[in-house]
Amino acid sequence: MAHRTLKTSYSNLIDRINKMPQGAPPSELLNKILKILFNEKEANLVALLPIRPFNAKAAGERWKLNSVETQGILDALASRALLVDMEVNGETFYVLPPPMAGFFEFSLMRVRHDIDQKVLSELFYQYLNVEEDFVRNLFTLGETQLGRVFVNEDVLSKENALHVLDYERATEVIKTASHIGVGMCYCRHKMSHLGKACDAPMDICMTFNTTAASLTKHGHARQIDASECMDLLGKAYDNNLVQFGENCQEGVNFICNCCSCCCEAMTAARRFAVLNPVHTTNFLPKILNEKCSGCGKCVTVCPVNAMSLIFANDPNNKKLKTAQVDEDLCLGCGICVRTCPKESIILNSREKKVLTPLNGAHKVIVMALERGKLQNLIFDNKLLWNYRALATLLGVLLKLPPIKQVMASKQIKSRFFEYLVRNQNY
């Protein structure tokens, strides 16, 4: 009987996680991960929580517990980074973050002794790198993805710099953040427990705004100022790390500094390249063949194998090779430009601009729409905007033929939806 109760607790929690646009495919590995992070009672309670941010009163009503017991449980979960707590007009609200970027990463952002991080790392590796369903679903479902790449600002020419919008700059995210935290790189920490980590900097995972405020409050990240964060960004550039951040224009909550060998975003970008698992920058490298010596340094540093060497067809030097970029694979990060000793690579603007959601709310709604989970948000206690307006929108969408549903989705991603998000209270 106890076994059945335990199984039900965690299966209910998995069902709750899968109501979000970013879900987690059920498996025995996921059960084992959740059992390390949540006890049985917590799993039962968290399974009842709403998707949108909630206060202690709302949680208590769902849990049928008094205010003192409710507050104690919420604070305990937040202290372990299983919930993110935030202050809004003097009141504390909580939200269950997705597994990624969320409570999976938070569990390894610092050294902890309350959980077995080695066992947890081994389970994460099997679930994410071997079983693969989670990563495939996370990075390949829908057109709007979890994260986007920031261009390496050090390599921008004066002309390039004129075409880079503020939200496309990691430096601007740093300068405008209300809170900044830095923690251990979850990916490299995980791989270190398996003896597979590279020597890239470990304490360089950046969090911002509401997420940083919660993680630094509970000691999962170290609070830093913008100046120190700029120094860390420079360190990331020096180590040829890719800046992979939250896919929105405003209120960015994280920027990871990714290596090609340990980080799941770069691994996904290579494995599922044709499905566009990571949003690129608005730049593409161009090879100046007359300058290229074929040294291959750009090939070595490219995190997604977008660079290669081909014969230059030089009649005077038949062995001469030159670099070539696969535009379908390229992230536009600019690392190749930085490492080229001959300055034979420049950045050009992409012909088709990459669309970036306005903010986290915009991103969540569009991802839910694309993944067939919009109804979960609509009926989750009037999420984000007026219940009737959103229910009406869903009814209209569902009555459209498939091709028009796609067109409507594109409209929702555009100025129409941005206007609605900007003008709603949530």
C-alpha positions in Angstrom: 0.0 0.0 0.0 2.8 2.4 0.8 4.4 1.8 -2.5 1.2 2.6 -4.3 0.7 5.8 -2.3 4.3 6.8 -3.1 3.8 6.1 -6.8 0.6 8.1 -6.9 2.2 11.1 -5.2 5.0 11.4 -7.7 2.9 10.6 -10.7 0.5 13.4 -9.7 3.5 15.7 -9.4 4.6 14.7 -12.9 1.1 15.4 -14.2 1.4 18.9 -12.6 4.8 19.5 -14.2 3.4 18.5 -17.6 0.7 21.2 -17.5 3.4 23.7 -18.2 4.6 24.4 -21.7 8.0 22.8 -20.7 7.1 19.4 -19.4 9.0 16.3 -18.4 8.2 12.9 -20.0 7.3 10.3 -17.3 9.9 7.6 -16.7 11.4 5.6 -13.8 14.4 7.9 -14.0 12.2 11.0 -13.5 10.6 9.3 -10.5 14.0 8.7 -8.9 15.0 12.4 -9.5 11.8 13.7 -7.9 12.1 11.4 -4.9 15.5 12.9 -4.2 14.2 16.5 -4.5 10.7 16.1 -2.9 9.4 14.0 -0.1 6.1 12.2 -0.5 4.1 14.9 1.3 5.7 17.7 -0.7 5.0 15.9 -4.0 1.3 15.6 -3.1 1.1 19.2 -2.2 3.1 20.7 -5.1 0.9 18.7 -7.5 -2.0 20.8 -6.4 -0.3 24.2 -7.0 -1.5 26.6 -9.7 0.6 27.3 -12.7 0.6 31.1 -12.3 2.2 32.8 -9.3 0.3 32.4 -6.1 0.4 33.6 -2.5 0.3 31.6 0.7 -3.5 32.1 1.1 -4.1 30.5 -2.4 -1.8 27.6 -1.5 -3.5 27.1 1.8 -6.9 27.0 0.2 -5.8 24.3 -2.2 -4.0 22.3 0.5 -6.7 22.8 3.1 -4.1 23.7 5.7 -3.9 26.6 8.1 -1.8 29.7 7.4 1.1 28.8 9.7 1.6 25.3 8.3 1.2 26.5 4.7 3.8 29.2 5.2 6.2 26.8 6.7 5.9 24.4 3.8 6.2 27.2 1.2 9.3 28.6 2.8 10.9 25.2 3.1 10.4 24.5 -0.6 11.7 28.0 -1.6 14.7 27.5 0.6 15.6 24.5 -1.4 14.9 26.3 -4.7 12.0 24.0 -5.6 9.8 27.1 -5.6 10.8 30.6 -6.6 9.5 33.3 -4.2 9.2 36.9 -5.2 8.0 40.2 -3.6 5.2 42.0 -5.5 4.0 45.2 -3.9 5.1 44.1 -0.5 3.4 40.6 -0.7 5.2 37.3 -1.3 4.2 35.2 -4.2 5.5 31.8 -5.2 5.8 29.9 -8.5 6.8 26.4 -9.3 9.6 26.8 -11.9 9.8 24.3 -14.8 12.4 21.5 -14.6 14.7 23.5 -17.0 15.6 26.2 -16.8 14.4 25.7 -13.2 14.6 23.3 -10.3 16.8 20.7 -12.1 19.6 23.3 -12.5 19.0 25.0 -9.1 19.7 21.7 -7.3 23.3 21.8 -8.6 24.0 25.5 -8.6 26.0 25.2 -5.4 27.5 22.4 -3.3 24.8 20.9 -1.0 24.8 18.2 1.6 21.0 17.9 2.1 20.8 15.8 -1.1 23.1 13.3 -2.8 24.4 15.5 -5.7 26.5 12.7 -7.2 23.5 10.3 -7.4 21.3 13.1 -8.7 23.9 14.0 -11.3 24.1 10.4 -12.5 20.3 10.4 -12.8 20.2 13.7 -14.6 22.8 12.4 -17.1 20.8 9.2 -17.8 17.5 11.2 -18.1 18.8 14.0 -20.2 21.8 12.6 -22.1 20.9 8.9 -22.6 17.1 8.5 -22.4 16.9 11.8 -24.4 13.1 12.2 -24.6 13.2 15.1 -22.1 15.8 17.0 -24.1 14.2 16.3 -27.4 10.8 17.5 -26.2 12.3 20.5 -24.4 14.3 21.8 -27.4 12.3 20.7 -30.5 8.6 21.0 -29.9 7.1 24.1 -31.4 8.8 27.1 -33.0 9.4 29.1 -29.9 12.1 27.7 -27.7 13.3 28.0 -24.2 16.5 30.0 -24.9 18.4 32.1 -27.3 22.0 32.9 -28.1 23.6 36.3 -27.4 26.2 37.5 -29.8 29.8 37.9 -28.6 29.8 41.7 -28.3 33.6 42.0 -28.4 33.7 41.0 -32.1 31.0 43.4 -33.3 32.1 45.9 -35.9 30.9 49.5 -35.6 28.4 48.8 -38.4 27.3 45.6 -36.7 26.8 47.4 -33.4 24.4 49.8 -35.0 22.1 46.9 -35.8 22.1 45.2 -32.4 19.1 46.0 -30.3 19.5 46.4 -26.5 17.7 43.1 -25.7 20.2 41.3 -27.9 23.1 42.4 -25.7 24.1 40.4 -22.7 25.7 43.6 -21.3 22.3 45.3 -21.4 20.7 42.5 -19.5 23.4 42.9 -16.9 23.1 46.7 -16.7 19.3 46.7 -16.3 18.8 43.8 -14.0 17.2 44.5 -10.6 19.1 41.6 -9.0 22.1 39.6 -10.2 23.3 36.3 -8.9 26.1 33.9 -9.9 26.2 30.2 -9.2 27.9 27.0 -10.3 27.3 25.9 -13.9 24.8 23.1 -13.5 26.0 21.3 -16.6 29.7 21.2 -15.7 28.9 20.4 -12.0 26.8 17.5 -13.2 29.5 16.2 -15.5 32.2 16.6 -12.8 30.4 13.9 -10.7 30.7 11.6 -13.8 34.4 12.5 -14.3 33.6 14.1 -17.7 33.7 17.9 -17.0 35.9 20.2 -19.0 38.2 22.9 -17.5 35.9 25.8 -18.4 35.1 28.1 -15.5 32.5 26.6 -13.1 31.2 29.6 -11.0 29.8 31.6 -14.0 26.1 30.8 -14.2 24.3 34.1 -14.2 20.8 34.7 -12.9 18.8 38.0 -13.0 15.8 39.8 -11.7 13.1 37.7 -9.8 15.0 34.4 -10.1 18.3 36.0 -8.9 16.5 37.6 -5.9 15.1 34.2 -4.8 18.3 32.2 -5.4 20.5 34.7 -3.6 18.1 35.1 -0.7 18.4 31.3 0.0 22.1 30.9 -0.8 21.8 29.0 -4.0 23.6 31.8 -5.9 25.9 34.6 -4.7 24.7 38.1 -5.1 27.0 40.3 -7.2 26.8 43.7 -8.8 26.8 44.7 -12.5 30.5 45.4 -12.5 31.5 41.9 -11.3 29.0 40.4 -13.7 30.6 42.3 -16.6 34.0 40.8 -15.5 32.5 37.3 -15.6 31.1 38.0 -19.0 34.6 39.0 -20.2 35.9 35.7 -18.6 33.3 33.8 -20.5 34.3 35.5 -23.8 38.0 34.6 -23.0 37.1 31.0 -22.6 35.0 30.9 -25.8 31.8 30.1 -24.0 28.4 30.7 -25.6 25.9 33.0 -23.9 22.6 31.1 -23.8 19.8 33.1 -22.1 16.1 33.2 -21.6 14.2 33.7 -24.8 12.5 37.0 -24.1 13.3 40.7 -24.5 12.4 42.0 -21.0 13.1 40.6 -17.6 15.6 37.9 -18.6 16.1 35.5 -15.7 19.2 33.6 -16.8 22.2 33.6 -19.0 24.3 30.5 -19.0 27.8 30.5 -20.3 27.9 27.2 -22.2 30.8 25.0 -23.3 30.3 22.6 -26.2 31.0 19.4 -24.3 28.9 19.6 -21.1 26.0 21.9 -21.7 22.7 20.5 -22.8 21.7 23.5 -25.0 24.8 23.1 -27.1 24.4 19.3 -27.2 20.8 19.8 -28.3 21.9 22.3 -31.0 24.1 19.6 -32.5 21.8 16.6 -32.1 18.6 18.3 -33.3 20.0 21.0 -35.6 17.4 20.7 -38.3 14.7 21.3 -35.8 16.2 24.6 -34.6 16.4 23.8 -30.9 18.1 27.1 -30.0 17.2 30.5 -31.2 20.2 32.1 -33.0 21.4 35.6 -33.0 20.6 37.9 -36.0 24.1 37.4 -37.4 25.9 34.9 -39.6 29.7 34.7 -40.1 31.1 35.3 -43.6 34.5 33.9 -44.6 36.9 36.2 -46.5 38.5 33.5 -48.6 41.3 35.7 -49.7 42.5 36.1 -46.1 41.8 32.6 -44.8 44.8 30.4 -44.2 42.8 27.3 -43.5 44.3 27.0 -40.0 41.1 25.4 -38.6 41.0 27.3 -35.3 37.4 28.3 -36.1 36.5 24.7 -36.6 37.9 23.7 -33.3 36.1 26.4 -31.2 32.7 26.2 -33.0 30.3 24.8 -30.3 27.9 23.2 -32.8 30.2 22.0 -35.6 28.9 24.6 -38.0 32.5 25.4 -39.3 34.5 23.0 -41.5 37.5 23.1 -43.9 37.2 22.6 -47.6 39.8 22.7 -50.4 40.3 26.3 -51.6 40.9 25.2 -55.2 43.9 27.5 -55.4 45.9 26.5 -58.5 49.1 27.8 -56.9 48.6 25.7 -53.7 46.5 22.6 -54.2 46.7 21.7 -50.6 45.3 25.0 -49.3 42.1 24.8 -47.5 39.6 27.5 -46.4 36.9 27.7 -43.8 33.2 27.1 -44.6 30.2 27.8 -42.5 27.0 25.8 -42.5 24.3 28.5 -42.1 21.7 26.0 -41.1 23.7 24.9 -38.1 25.3 28.2 -37.1 24.2 30.0 -33.9 25.7 33.3 -34.8 27.6 33.6 -31.5 30.7 35.1 -33.1 33.3 32.9 -31.3 34.8 32.0 -34.7 35.4 35.7 -35.4 37.1 36.1 -32.1 39.5 33.2 -32.6 40.5 33.8 -36.2 44.2 34.9 -36.3 43.9 36.3 -39.8 40.7 38.3 -39.3 39.2 36.4 -42.2 35.8 36.1 -40.6 33.2 38.9 -40.3 29.6 39.0 -39.2 26.8 39.8 -41.5 23.1 40.3 -40.6 20.8 37.5 -41.3 18.2 38.1 -44.0 15.4 36.8 -41.9 15.2 38.3 -38.4 14.8 36.1 -35.4 11.6 36.9 -33.4 12.0 37.1 -29.6 9.0 37.1 -27.3 8.4 40.3 -25.4 8.6 38.9 -21.9 8.2 35.7 -19.9 4.4 35.9 -20.0 4.5 36.3 -23.8 6.9 33.4 -24.1 4.9 31.0 -21.9 1.6 31.7 -23.8 3.2 31.2 -27.2 5.0 28.0 -26.2 1.8 26.7 -24.7 -0.1 27.5 -27.9 2.4 25.7 -30.0 2.6 22.7 -27.8 -1.2 22.3 -27.4 -1.2 23.3 -23.7 -2.9 26.7 -23.8 -6.0 25.3 -22.2 -3.9 24.5 -19.1 -3.1 28.2 -18.7 -6.6 29.4 -19.4 -8.3 27.4 -16.8 -5.5 27.9 -14.2 -7.3 30.6 -12.2 -7.5 33.3 -14.9 -3.8 33.3 -15.8 -2.3 36.5 -17.2 -5.4 38.2 -18.5 -9.1 38.2 -18.4 -10.5 34.7 -18.4 -13.3 35.4 -20.9 -11.0 37.2 -23.3 -8.5 34.3 -23.4 -11.3 31.6 -23.5 -12.8 33.4 -26.4 -9.4 33.5 -28.2 -9.0 29.8 -27.7 -12.5 29.1 -29.0 -11.7 31.1 -32.2 -8.4 29.3 -32.7 -9.8 25.9 -32.3 -12.5 26.6 -35.0 -9.9 27.6 -37.5 -8.5 25.1 -40.1 -4.9 24.0 -39.4 -3.2 26.4 -41.8 -5.1 29.3 -40.4 -4.2 28.2 -36.8 -0.6 28.5 -37.8 -1.1 32.0 -39.2 -3.0 32.9 -36.0 -0.1 31.6 -34.0 2.3 33.9 -35.9 0.0 36.8 -35.2 -0.1 36.1 -31.5 3.7 36.2 -31.5 3.8 39.6 -33.1 2.7 43.1 -32.2 -0.9 42.1 -31.6 0.1 39.9 -28.7 2.7 42.3 -27.4 0.0 44.9 -27.1 -2.2 42.6 -25.1 0.6 41.6 -22.7 1.7 45.2 -22.2 -1.9 46.3 -21.4 -3.0 43.6 -19.0 -2.6 43.4 -15.2 -1.1 40.1 -14.1 
